Structures are given as structure tokens and as C-alpha cells.
């Protein structure tokens, strides 16, 4: 996950752990060589989807689900990050 997903200065924000599921169906005009590299393809698709449909990308169907889960379901690294974020919120509120 992109480390820039949450802003560095957080105030009055509660953070939690979420499981997110995205189902997409679309048509895409792209170089055939790109389809062999899954990571690069995913990055191109995410970039294209954030830009919106155009003459190269046609979204047919999209659904998104997100639900908060217990932080104990997260990896130890993610739980440590969650504690850092909560501590940053507490420190911003005190100072």
C-alpha cells in the first residue's frame, strides 16, 4: 500500500483497519506486452481508473466494499503503524 495514503499531519481523525474488496470490469486499449507484467498492469489500471473513462478505458462495472475489522487481524507491521498514527493524533491534540 502506498505510504502516502494518509496525510502526515493528522488531527481529529480516528483510524482503523479495513478490509476492502474491489470488483472491476472494463475494456482497455493497451500494449500487449504490458499484459504479461501483473504489477505494472495493476499500476497502469489504477492510474487509468483514477483519471476516469476516456477513449482508452471504458468502465463496464465497478463495485467497492469496505468494512472495519479488528486490528488483531492486521499484520504486526500494520498494527505498529496504527499505534504510531494514534500516538500522532494524541500528540497533536495535546500540543
C-alpha positions in Angstrom: 0.0 0.0 0.0 1.1 3.5 -0.7 2.6 5.1 2.4 1.1 8.4 1.3 -2.5 7.1 1.7 -2.8 9.0 5.0 -1.6 12.5 5.5 1.4 13.0 7.8 -0.3 15.6 10.0 -3.5 14.1 11.4 -5.8 15.9 13.7 -9.3 14.8 14.9 -9.2 11.7 12.8 -10.0 8.2 14.0 -8.1 5.5 12.2 -8.9 1.8 12.0 -8.2 -1.3 9.9 -10.4 -2.0 7.0 -10.8 -4.9 4.6 -11.5 -3.6 1.1 -12.7 -5.5 -1.9 -12.9 -4.1 -5.5 -14.5 -5.8 -8.5 -14.0 -4.1 -11.8 -14.9 -5.0 -15.3 -13.7 -2.7 -18.2 -12.4 -2.6 -21.7 -8.9 -1.3 -22.2 -6.8 -0.3 -25.2 -3.2 -1.1 -24.2 0.1 -2.5 -25.4 0.1 -6.3 -25.4 3.5 -6.5 -23.7 2.0 -4.8 -20.6 -0.4 -7.7 -20.0 2.5 -10.0 -19.1 3.7 -8.0 -16.1 0.9 -8.2 -13.5 2.4 -5.5 -11.2 2.9 -3.0 -14.0 -0.6 -3.8 -15.4 -2.2 -3.2 -12.0 -0.4 0.2 -11.6 -1.5 1.3 -15.1 -5.1 0.2 -14.4 -5.2 2.1 -11.1 -3.8 5.2 -12.7 -6.3 4.9 -15.6 -9.2 4.4 -13.2 -8.3 7.4 -11.2 -8.2 9.5 -14.3 -11.7 8.2 -15.4 -13.1 6.7 -18.5 -11.7 8.0 -21.8 -11.1 6.7 -25.3 -8.7 4.1 -24.0 -10.6 2.9 -20.9 -14.3 2.0 -20.7 -15.6 1.0 -17.3 -18.4 -1.6 -17.6 -19.0 -2.4 -14.0 -17.5 -1.4 -10.7 -18.3 -2.3 -7.1 -16.4 -1.5 -3.9 -16.9 -2.9 -0.4 -15.1 -1.8 2.7 -15.6 -2.9 6.3 -13.8 -2.2 9.5 -12.2 -5.3 11.1 -10.4 -6.0 14.3 -6.9 -4.6 14.3 -5.8 -8.0 15.5 -6.5 -9.3 12.0 -3.8 -7.0 10.7 -0.2 -7.9 10.4 2.2 -6.9 13.3 3.7 -4.2 11.0 0.3 -2.7 10.3 -0.7 -2.8 14.0 2.6 -0.9 14.8 1.7 1.7 12.1 -1.8 2.0 13.6 -0.3 2.7 17.0 2.0 5.3 15.5 -0.9 7.1 13.9 -2.9 7.0 17.1 0.0 8.4 19.0 0.5 11.1 16.4 -3.2 12.1 16.8 -2.8 12.1 20.6 0.3 14.2 20.4 -1.3 16.7 18.0 -4.3 17.1 20.3 -2.1 17.7 23.4 0.3 20.1 21.7 
